[in-house]
Amino acid sequence: MTTHDQDYYHQRAEAELAMAERAKTPEAVKVHYELAHHYLDRLNTPRRPPALFGSVSR
């Protein structure tokens, strides 16, 4: 994951947390917290790069 990606996920998580604090309904609060959680998971879970080609069998 690039530094740009890390910055993006961190900023999105922060934005979702801020929106959760300003949300007017419990449903909206829940959705914003769930989105923040997903962004933080992306930030903190190491990911393998996608395979460019399918597995090669010989």
MODELLER restraints for C-alpha pairs under 7 A, 6 or more apart:
rsr = mdl.restraints
at = mdl.atoms
rsr.add(forms.Gaussian(group=physical.xy_distance, feature=features.Distance(at['CA:6:A'], at['CA:43:A']), mean=5.99, stdev=0.5))
rsr.add(forms.Gaussian(group=physical.xy_distance, feature=features.Distance(at['CA:9:A'], at['CA:39:A']), mean=5.35, stdev=0.5))
rsr.add(forms.Gaussian(group=physical.xy_distance, feature=features.Distance(at['CA:9:A'], at['CA:40:A']), mean=6.79, stdev=0.5))
rsr.add(forms.Gaussian(group=physical.xy_distance, feature=features.Distance(at['CA:9:A'], at['CA:43:A']), mean=6.00, stdev=0.5))
rsr.add(forms.Gaussian(group=physical.xy_distance, feature=features.Distance(at['CA:10:A'], at['CA:40:A']), mean=6.92, stdev=0.5))
rsr.add(forms.Gaussian(group=physical.xy_distance, feature=features.Distance(at['CA:12:A'], at['CA:39:A']), mean=6.72, stdev=0.5))
rsr.add(forms.Gaussian(group=physical.xy_distance, feature=features.Distance(at['CA:13:A'], at['CA:36:A']), mean=4.29, stdev=0.5))
rsr.add(forms.Gaussian(group=physical.xy_distance, feature=features.Distance(at['CA:13:A'], at['CA:39:A']), mean=5.46, stdev=0.5))
rsr.add(forms.Gaussian(group=physical.xy_distance, feature=features.Distance(at['CA:13:A'], at['CA:40:A']), mean=6.28, stdev=0.5))
rsr.add(forms.Gaussian(group=physical.xy_distance, feature=features.Distance(at['CA:16:A'], at['CA:32:A']), mean=5.15, stdev=0.5))
rsr.add(forms.Gaussian(group=physical.xy_distance, feature=features.Distance(at['CA:16:A'], at['CA:33:A']), mean=6.62, stdev=0.5))
rsr.add(forms.Gaussian(group=physical.xy_distance, feature=features.Distance(at['CA:16:A'], at['CA:35:A']), mean=6.57, stdev=0.5))
rsr.add(forms.Gaussian(group=physical.xy_distance, feature=features.Distance(at['CA:16:A'], at['CA:36:A']), mean=5.28, stdev=0.5))
rsr.add(forms.Gaussian(group=physical.xy_distance, feature=features.Distance(at['CA:17:A'], at['CA:32:A']), mean=6.48, stdev=0.5))
rsr.add(forms.Gaussian(group=physical.xy_distance, feature=features.Distance(at['CA:17:A'], at['CA:33:A']), mean=6.19, stdev=0.5))
rsr.add(forms.Gaussian(group=physical.xy_distance, feature=features.Distance(at['CA:17:A'], at['CA:36:A']), mean=6.20, stdev=0.5))
rsr.add(forms.Gaussian(group=physical.xy_distance, feature=features.Distance(at['CA:19:A'], at['CA:32:A']), mean=6.53, stdev=0.5))
rsr.add(forms.Gaussian(group=physical.xy_distance, feature=features.Distance(at['CA:20:A'], at['CA:28:A']), mean=6.94, stdev=0.5))
rsr.add(forms.Gaussian(group=physical.xy_distance, feature=features.Distance(at['CA:20:A'], at['CA:29:A']), mean=4.52, stdev=0.5))
rsr.add(forms.Gaussian(group=physical.xy_distance, feature=features.Distance(at['CA:20:A'], at['CA:32:A']), mean=5.11, stdev=0.5))
rsr.add(forms.Gaussian(group=physical.xy_distance, feature=features.Distance(at['CA:20:A'], at['CA:33:A']), mean=6.23, stdev=0.5))
rsr.add(forms.Gaussian(group=physical.xy_distance, feature=features.Distance(at['CA:23:A'], at['CA:29:A']), mean=5.55, stdev=0.5))
